[in-house]
Amino acid sequence: MIHLKTFIFNAFSVNSYLIYNDEKECLLIDAACNSKAEFDELEDYIESNDLRLIALANTHGHMDHLSGLKYFKEKYNVPFFLAKEDEFFIDSAVSHATIFGFQIEQPPHPDKYLVEGEILELGKERIELLKVPGHSPGSIVFHIPSQGILITGDVLFAGSIGRTDLPGGNYTELIDGIKSKLMILDDKTSIYPGHGPASLVSNERNRNPFLL
C-alpha cells in the first residue's frame, strides 16, 4: 500500500509529496523546502517514521520546485530523476530565482531521465509516468493506479491549469495532454497538484473552466 504525506514549502507554497510503502521505502517528489525549518520538518518526518529515502523525482524543472534538491541529494546520497526536456532549467535556476527575490542553492543535474511509459517501482507498487507538456516541455505526472493517485505538479490544479507563458510553455499542448491522458482516468482518482488543494478527476472533468 502507498502512503502519501503532503508538505507545503517555500514562498511559492509548493506542495512536496513524500510517498512511501509498508516496507518504509519512500520517494520524494518536488523537494521544494528552502529553509532550515523546512529541511528539519521533512527530515524529522522521514526519520521519525523510520523511512528510507530511495530517490528524488521532480514533476518539472521550475526553480520553485527544485529548491531542496541539493540538500536532500547530499544528505541521503540518492539519485535524482527529471525529464530530459526540463534539464535546461537547472542551469538558470539560481538566477531565475533571484529575479523573484528568492534564493536557492544550485540544484543538481538528474542522474536519470524520466520517460513517458516507464514505470518507477516502490517495492511492489508501480508508478506510471505520463508526459503532459505545456506548462514546461518535460512536465511529468506520476500515476499510481492501484491507489487512485495522480501527482500532477503544475500541469493541473483544482479548478485551474498551469501557466503557459514561461519558456517552453504551450497552451494547446497542455489542454490536449490533460484531456487525452488525465481526464480519461477513473472519476475517483485523486489529483495532488503542485500548488493548492487536492481534487478528483471527476471534479476537474465536470467543473474546471479550462476543460469544458
Backbone hydrogen bonds, N-H to C=O, Kabsch-Sander energy under -0.5 kcal/mol:
donor,donor_aa,acceptor,acceptor_aa,energy
3,H,20,Y,-3.2
5,K,18,L,-2.4
7,F,16,S,-2.7
9,F,7,F,-0.6
9,F,14,V,-2.8
13,S,10,N,-2.1
14,V,9,F,-2.5
15,N,194,G,-3.0
16,S,7,F,-2.9
16,S,14,V,-0.7
17,Y,29,I,-2.3
18,L,5,K,-2.5
19,I,17,Y,-0.6
19,I,27,L,-2.5
20,Y,3,H,-2.3
21,N,25,E,-1.8
24,K,21,N,-1.8
26,C,52,R,-2.3
27,L,19,I,-2.7
28,L,55,A,-2.0
29,I,17,Y,-3.2
29,I,27,L,-0.6
30,D,28,L,-0.6
30,D,57,A,-2.5
32,A,30,D,-1.6
39,F,35,S,-3.0
40,D,36,K,-2.9
41,E,37,A,-2.1
42,L,38,E,-2.0
43,E,39,F,-2.7
44,D,40,D,-3.0
45,Y,41,E,-1.6
46,I,42,L,-2.2
47,E,43,E,-2.5
48,S,44,D,-2.8
49,N,45,Y,-1.3
50,D,47,E,-1.2
51,L,46,I,-2.9
52,R,24,K,-3.4
53,L,51,L,-0.6
54,I,26,C,-2.7
55,A,26,C,-0.8
56,L,79,P,-2.7
57,A,28,L,-2.6
58,N,81,F,-1.9
65,H,62,H,-2.1
66,L,63,M,-1.3
67,S,63,M,-0.7
68,G,31,A,-2.8
69,L,66,L,-1.9
72,F,68,G,-2.1
73,K,69,L,-2.7
74,E,70,K,-2.1
75,K,71,Y,-2.4
76,Y,72,F,-2.0
77,N,73,K,-1.4
78,V,73,K,-0.6
81,F,56,L,-2.6
82,L,112,K,-1.6
86,D,83,A,-1.5
87,E,84,K,-1.7
89,F,86,D,-1.4
90,I,87,E,-1.7
91,D,87,E,-0.6
92,S,88,F,-0.6
93,A,89,F,-0.5
93,A,90,I,-1.2
96,H,92,S,-2.7
97,A,93,A,-2.4
98,T,94,V,-1.9
99,I,95,S,-1.3
100,F,96,H,-0.8
100,F,97,A,-0.9
101,G,98,T,-2.0
102,F,97,A,-2.4
105,E,67,S,-0.5
111,D,80,F,-2.7
112,K,80,F,-1.5
114,L,82,L,-1.0
117,G,129,L,-2.3
118,E,115,V,-2.0
120,L,127,I,-2.7
122,L,120,L,-0.5
122,L,125,E,-2.6
123,G,121,E,-0.6
125,E,122,L,-1.9
127,I,120,L,-3.1
128,E,126,R,-0.6
128,E,143,H,-3.2
129,L,118,E,-1.5
130,L,128,E,-0.5
130,L,141,V,-2.5
132,V,130,L,-0.6
132,V,139,S,-2.4
134,G,136,S,-1.4
139,S,136,S,-1.1
140,I,59,T,-3.0
141,V,130,L,-3.2
142,F,151,I,-2.2
143,H,128,E,-2.8
143,H,141,V,-0.6
144,I,142,F,-0.5
144,I,149,I,-3.0
147,Q,144,I,-1.3
148,G,144,I,-1.0
148,G,145,P,-0.6
149,I,144,I,-1.8
150,L,190,S,-2.2
151,I,142,F,-2.9
152,T,150,L,-0.8
152,T,192,Y,-1.4
153,G,192,Y,-0.7
155,V,152,T,-2.1
157,F,160,S,-2.1
159,G,157,F,-0.9
160,S,157,F,-1.1
162,G,155,V,-1.6
169,G,166,L,-2.6
170,N,134,G,-2.5
174,L,170,N,-2.1
175,I,171,Y,-2.5
176,D,172,T,-2.5
177,G,173,E,-2.5
178,I,174,L,-2.5
179,K,175,I,-2.4
180,S,176,D,-2.5
181,K,177,G,-2.1
182,L,177,G,-0.7
182,L,178,I,-1.6
183,M,178,I,-2.4
185,L,182,L,-1.6
189,T,186,D,-2.1
190,S,148,G,-3.2
191,I,199,S,-2.7
192,Y,150,L,-3.3
192,Y,190,S,-0.5
194,G,153,G,-3.5
199,S,191,I,-2.1
201,V,189,T,-2.1
202,S,187,D,-2.1
204,E,200,L,-2.0
205,R,201,V,-2.7
206,N,202,S,-1.8
207,R,203,N,-2.0
208,N,204,E,-1.2
211,L,208,N,-1.9
212,L,208,N,-0.6
